[in-house]
Amino acid sequence: MSQDRTQILREHKVIPDVLPEGTTLSHDLKVVFPEATLDTPGQELGREETQPEPRLFLDPVPQEKHNDYVLILTDPDLMSNNDQSFGQVRHWFTTNVSLTDNGELTVYPSPQYNISPYIGPAPLPNYLYSRPHRYIFILARPLSSTHPLSISAEDFEKLQEPFAAAFKGAQRGDVQDLKDRWGFDARRLCEEKGLGVEAVTFMRVGGTVRSAGANAVMMGEAVVDKVLGR
């Protein structure tokens, strides 16, 4: 990955808000939506453009085609930049991602691997918070091939503990509402699970009236599910 791209991550505080200083990246990551392409870190994309699940491409294409990549999409800016009350929101978390000959990443739809299916950005509108959220795509791999990656609901619950506002969810695959997804910490999970980060990019997405409505619905679902014990 070029020094210029790494510098962009620092300028927008992806390093150190989400990833630690000293992170070294061996590949670039391109994210392709049906109506928009994120090919440079930090591009601002429209909220509606980013609702469909995107396709992702790794560049340069590794000579060895691995099938144990972990793909994370996280938003650290729920109520404030680098939110320390709610933590990050996990917009996508999928394991056993493989690579095709042309560098496209293949995500398997099975809930065994696609643990947190993709949900698009839903930031508060710009007239309330004039700041686009950062949505960070992280591609990582286990550092050791002798210890297969294992992710459980308890792992996500443990990550939520430091964040006072992030009351816990049930962490079931059939729920995955906001309370299941907030209180996330990508750096801590990578450290605890022995994952080495190989590629990172991020987009900035500002809020709209429609995204405010989606945000309110997710908040409401989280509260109702909590009351009902789900």
Sequence and secondary structure as in RCSB ss.txt:
>XXXX:A:sequence
MSQDRTQILREHKVIPDVLPEGTTLSHDLKVVFPEATLDTPGQELGREETQPEPRLFLDPVPQEKHNDYVLILTD
PDLMSNNDQSFGQVRHWFTTNVSLTDNGELTVYPSPQYNISPYIGPAPLPNYLYSRPHRYIFILARPLSSTHPLS
ISAEDFEKLQEPFAAAFKGAQRGDVQDLKDRWGFDARRLCEEKGLGVEAVTFMRVGGTVRSAGANAVMMGEAVVD
KVLGR
>XXXX:A:secstr
  HHHHHHHHHTTHHHHTS TT     EEEEEETTEEE STTEEE TGGGSS  EEEEES  SS  S EEEEEEE
S SSSTT SSS BEEEEEEEEEEE TTSBEE    TTT SB         TTT    EEEEEEEEEES TTS   
  HHHHHHHHTT TT       TTT  HHHHSSB HHHHHHHHTEEEEEEEEEEE   HHHHHHHHHHHHHHHHH
HHTT 
